[in-house]
Amino acid sequence: MSTPTVTIITPTYNSSKFILETIRSVKSQTYNDWEMIIIDDCSIDNTVQIVEEQTKQDNRIKLMRLEKNSGAAVARNSGIKKAKGKYLAFLDSDDMWQPDKLSNQITFMKDNNYLFSYSTYSIINENGNFLNKTIRATNFVDYRTLLKKPGTIGCLTVILDREQIGDVLMPNIKTRQDFALWLKILKTGINAYGLDEDLALYRKVPGSISSNKIKAAKKNWYVYRNIEKLNLIKSLWYFCNYAIRAVIKTYF
């Protein structure tokens, strides 16, 4: 197999209900020059068996199995270290892409010489039904803007030019490691550019950390104080901006 242009990183844990749909959405891409690295974090259901069957059908799909349950950051970083593609994309094991996702977004990056891009995406429920909610991509995001608006960039929409950016490993924290990585990249002066095309489907599963607003707020605060090491005043400023927008988005 020749060196792929894009490496897709998919961490998985007990995802047998959704993983096949996720894989099929990648196999349905109009852009074919990819590899998909699925990193299993010691699933105890039949996730591994489903993925193994897919690896037999398509050699672009690769399975890594962690020796112990280590969390999403370790799983993603394990895959990133094995990546061969110039570009790095992220897709969790319960989310999906639209068929033109890779083609349109990579063209967008190449035409504009962008190193970091993201797109608009829609929210679906556990059963795959649309929730009439779309998160639109803004024109661009810089470091300070993302501190105020942590939810601006959906992980499942991100594509990075890892050859140009360099270090794209995520901080080893339980959650919000993607947010912390985006901040690490933007802090260097690179901007993230948004493609306002609905190219992905984010599955909202009851009980997930992202669906719990209080837990999500605590994790964002942790990133401000412990990863970015902002002082208390700056942390409160950015957190208040985030909290106000979260309330408006939820109730208005």
N, C-alpha and C positions, 0 to 999 in steps of 0.2 A: 504494500500500500504506500502511495506517495505521501509526502508530508501534507497534512490537511491545512487549509487556510484558517479554519475556526475550530477551537476546542470548546465543547460545551461541558460545563461542570454541573453534575446532578448528585447531590447528597441524598441518601434515602435511608429511612428507618421505618420498618413495618408499613410499607406503602403499597401493599399488594392490591388495594382497592383502586388505586389511581395510576400506578407506575406505567401500565401498558398504554393508557391514553397519552401520557406524557411522552413516551418513546415514539408512539405513532405520530404525534404532532411534529416531532423532529424528522422522522423518516418522510413526512409529507412535504418537507421544505422544497421549494423550487430551486434553492441553492444547495448543491449536493456535496460541496467540498468541505466536509466537516468530520470531526470525530466526537463521540459522546462518551465521556468518562463518568460512569455511575459508581459512586462510592457508597457501599453498604456499611452502615454503622451497627453491625451485629443484629440485624432483624431476626425476630423469632417467628415471623409468619412465613409465607411462601414468596416473599419479594425476590429473594435470590434465584429461585427456580424460574420465575417469570423472566427475569433479566437474562439469565443464562440461555434460555431458549431464544431470546432476541439476539444475543451475541452470535449464536449459530446461524441465524438468518442473515445477519448484516455485520461484516467485520469492522464497520466503522463504530460499532457499539462495543464498549469495553467495560468490564466489571472489575472493580477493586473491592476487596473485603478487609475491613479493619479487624484487628485481632481483639480489640475491646471497645465497648461503647464509649465514644469520646466526644460526641457533640458535632454540631454542624460546622464549626470553624475548623476543627481538625480534619473532618471529612473533606470539606472544600479544599483546604490547603494540600491535602494528600493528592487530590486530583490535579490541582494547579501545578504541583511539582512534576507531574508526569505529562503535562500538556505539551503538545508539539505545534499547535497552531500559532500563527502570528496574532490572531485575534482570540480573545477569551470571552465567552458568554456564559450566563448563569441561568439555570432552569431547575427549580425545585421539583420534587417527585410527585407533586399533586397539581402542578400548574401546566399550562399548555401554550404553544405558539400558534399563530396564524401562519399559513403556508408561505407567505411572502416576507416573513419576519427577517430572516438572515439576508436575503437578497436585497430588500429595500434599505435595510439599515447599514449594511456594509457599503452599498453604493453611496448612501448619504455621507458616510465617513470618508470614503475615498475622494468623492467629488469636492469635499470641503476641507480635506486634510485634518479631520478631527481625530483625536486620540481616545476620546471617551464620549460615548453616546448612550442615550436611553430613549424610550418611546412611550406613547400613550398606551394604556391597557384597560381592559374591562374586568369587572368583578363578577364571579359566578359563585353559586352556592355549592354545597357538598355534592349535590346531585347533578351539577353541571348546568343548572339553569341560570340565565342572566339575571342579575339583580338591579338592572337599570342604573348602574353606576359605572362611570368611566373616569379614570384618572388621566387627565390630559397632561402631556409633556409641555413644559415651558420652553422658551427659546434656548436658554442656557442657565446654568447654575454655577456659581463660584463658591468658595469656601464659606464665607460669611452667610450667604444666602441659605446654604444647606444647614448650617447650624440653627437658623431660625425656622427652617422648614424641612425637618428630617424626613418626612414622607414624600418629598418631591420626586425622588428617584426610586422606581420599582426595581428590585434586584433581578426579577425575571426578564427585564427589558434591557439590561446593561450589556454593552459590548465594549471591551477595552482593547486597545492596541498594545499588547503586553511587550512587544519588542521595543516600542518607543518609550513606554511608561517605566518599564523596569520592574521594581518590586511590587507585586500585586498580591502578596500573601495577606490574609486577613488576620487581625488580632485574635488571639485565642481567648475569646470571651463567649459565654453561653449563648447570648443573643445579641442582635444589633451589630454583629461583626461586619455585615455588609455596609451599614451606615458608617462604621468606623473606617473601613477601607476607602469608601468614597471621600471621606474627609482627609484621609492621609494623602490621597492623590491630588485633591483640589488644593490642599495646603501648599503644594509645590508650585502653584501658579497655573496649572492646567485647569481649563474649564470643562464642564460636561455640557453637551449640546443635545437638545431634545428634538426628536422627530415626531411631529404631531400626527401620527398614523396609529390606529388601534391594531397593534401587532401581537398582543399577548392576552392570555386569560389567567387571572389570579383567582385561585380557589379559596374562598373564605370558609374555613372549617371551624365549627363551634369548639371552644375550649383552647384554641391556639393562642400563643402569647400575643400575636399581632391583633387578635380580636378582643383582647382584654386591655382597655384603655389605660387603666391604672398601672398595670405591669409594664406596658409599653412606655409610659411616662417615666417610670423608675429606671428603666433601662437606658432611655435617652439621657437622663440625668447622670447615670453612671458613666456614659461615654464622655459627657462634658467634663466631669470632674476627674475621672480616673484614666481615661485614654487621652483626651485632648489636654488635660491638666489646666483647664481654665480656672481663674480665680473665682471666688464666690460671687462677686458682683457681675462678672461677665456671664457666668453660668446662669444666674438668676435672670439676667436680661434675655439671653437666648431662650431659656426655658419658658419664660412668660410669653414671648413671641410664639413659641411652639404651642403652648397651652391654649392661648386665645384662638389661634387658627384651628386647633383641634376641636374646640367647642363650637366655633362657627360652622365648621365642616359637618359636625355631627348633628347639630340641632337647627341649622338655618338653611 
